[in-house]
Amino acid sequence: MAPPLAALYLPPGAPPPGAPPTSLDTGATLASLYWLTQISALAYPGSKAVDPPGTARFPQAKIAFPALALTGLGYLLERRRLARSGS
């Protein structure tokens, strides 16, 4: 529940010219935190990736790792685009 509430401090609309890309940084951070917490859940003692009858080791890996990588890639590409456009 915290990540959606954390995004509420951003004002709606486009930032003024020359303003730092706060919304881009915040959006990428919150999206990454979601996937990082899901991946790190296996580090807790006694935790498992599936319910008791399940036999899979970590089925979420097929979604979590690519989604985290795509979030990082999208962030880097947008930062590069903003740097080139002078925003």
LOTIVO-664857 format. One record per residue (C-alpha): residue in one letter; x, z, y; residue number from 1. Coordinates in nm, 4 decimals, always signed. Each point is the difference from the previous one (the first is absolute). Layout:
NODE rest        x        z        y  nr
NODE    A        X        Z        Y NUM
...
END
This chain:
NODE rest        x        z        y  nr
NODE    M  +0.0000  +0.0000  +0.0000   1
NODE    A  +0.2925  +0.0594  +0.2355   2
NODE    P  +0.1184  -0.3639  +0.0386   3
NODE    P  -0.3370  -0.1290  +0.1281   4
NODE    L  -0.0221  +0.2941  +0.2410   5
NODE    A  +0.3596  -0.0533  +0.1132   6
NODE    A  -0.0858  -0.3535  +0.1104   7
NODE    L  -0.2706  +0.1229  +0.2373   8
NODE    Y  +0.2450  +0.0879  +0.2747   9
NODE    L  +0.0694  -0.3696  +0.0670  10
NODE    P  -0.2118  -0.1371  +0.2835  11
NODE    P  -0.2012  -0.3128  -0.0771  12
NODE    G  +0.0998  -0.3331  +0.1469  13
NODE    A  +0.3279  -0.1732  +0.0618  14
NODE    P  +0.2944  +0.1990  +0.1347  15
NODE    P  +0.1217  -0.0841  +0.3499  16
NODE    P  +0.2837  -0.2533  +0.0292  17
NODE    G  +0.3384  +0.1542  -0.0701  18
NODE    A  -0.1429  +0.2971  -0.1891  19
NODE    P  +0.1701  +0.0923  -0.3269  20
NODE    P  -0.1828  -0.1197  -0.3140  21
NODE    T  -0.1363  +0.3449  -0.0796  22
NODE    S  -0.3025  -0.1270  -0.1887  23
NODE    L  +0.2175  -0.2208  -0.2221  24
NODE    D  +0.2321  +0.2903  -0.0798  25
NODE    T  -0.2890  +0.2379  -0.0636  26
NODE    G  -0.1926  -0.2457  -0.2145  27
NODE    A  +0.3006  -0.0836  -0.2169  28
NODE    T  +0.0926  +0.3668  -0.0337  29
NODE    L  -0.3489  +0.1089  -0.1032  30
NODE    A  -0.0381  -0.2869  -0.2472  31
NODE    S  +0.3413  +0.0770  -0.1500  32
NODE    L  -0.0786  +0.3694  -0.0270  33
NODE    Y  -0.3065  -0.0785  -0.2077  34
NODE    W  +0.2032  -0.1949  -0.2565  35
NODE    L  +0.2956  +0.2413  +0.0090  36
NODE    T  -0.2220  +0.2986  -0.0767  37
NODE    Q  -0.1586  -0.1874  -0.2891  38
NODE    I  +0.3413  -0.0925  -0.1412  39
NODE    S  +0.1459  +0.3477  +0.0524  40
NODE    A  -0.2864  +0.1685  -0.1881  41
NODE    L  +0.1959  -0.0386  -0.3231  42
NODE    A  +0.2763  +0.2240  +0.1389  43
NODE    Y  -0.2219  +0.3089  -0.0145  44
NODE    P  +0.0537  +0.2128  -0.3113  45
NODE    G  -0.2702  -0.0529  -0.2620  46
NODE    S  -0.1626  -0.2948  +0.1747  47
NODE    K  -0.0846  -0.3220  -0.1794  48
NODE    A  -0.0935  -0.3437  +0.1260  49
NODE    V  -0.3096  -0.0289  -0.2208  50
NODE    D  -0.2823  +0.2195  -0.1234  51
NODE    P  +0.0631  +0.1819  -0.3322  52
NODE    P  -0.1289  -0.2667  -0.2411  53
NODE    G  +0.2110  -0.2662  +0.1736  54
NODE    T  +0.3261  -0.1198  -0.1498  55
NODE    A  +0.1401  -0.2107  +0.2840  56
NODE    R  +0.3042  +0.1383  +0.1777  57
NODE    F  -0.0631  -0.1046  +0.3618  58
NODE    P  -0.2666  -0.2709  +0.0337  59
NODE    Q  -0.0131  +0.0417  +0.3785  60
NODE    A  +0.3512  -0.1464  +0.0268  61
NODE    K  -0.1443  -0.3521  -0.0225  62
NODE    I  -0.1805  +0.0614  +0.3289  63
NODE    A  +0.1913  +0.2767  +0.1795  64
NODE    F  +0.3514  -0.1469  +0.0021  65
NODE    P  -0.1013  -0.3537  +0.1108  66
NODE    A  -0.2361  +0.1418  +0.2636  67
NODE    L  +0.2765  +0.2211  +0.1387  68
NODE    A  +0.2390  -0.2964  +0.0023  69
NODE    L  -0.2571  -0.2204  +0.1762  70
NODE    T  -0.0620  +0.2693  +0.2612  71
NODE    G  +0.3724  +0.0149  +0.0724  72
NODE    L  +0.0332  -0.3776  +0.0059  73
NODE    G  -0.2964  -0.0395  +0.2344  74
NODE    Y  +0.1422  +0.2667  +0.2304  75
NODE    L  +0.3411  -0.1682  +0.0136  76
NODE    L  -0.1461  -0.3457  +0.0596  77
NODE    E  -0.2250  +0.1238  +0.2815  78
NODE    R  +0.2860  +0.1908  +0.1664  79
NODE    R  +0.2087  -0.3178  -0.0147  80
NODE    R  -0.2850  -0.2058  +0.1471  81
NODE    L  -0.0456  +0.2505  +0.2814  82
NODE    A  +0.3729  +0.0029  +0.0742  83
NODE    R  +0.0081  -0.3791  +0.0226  84
NODE    S  -0.3049  -0.0185  +0.2264  85
NODE    G  +0.1382  +0.2676  +0.2311  86
NODE    S  -0.2929  +0.2392  -0.0435  87
END
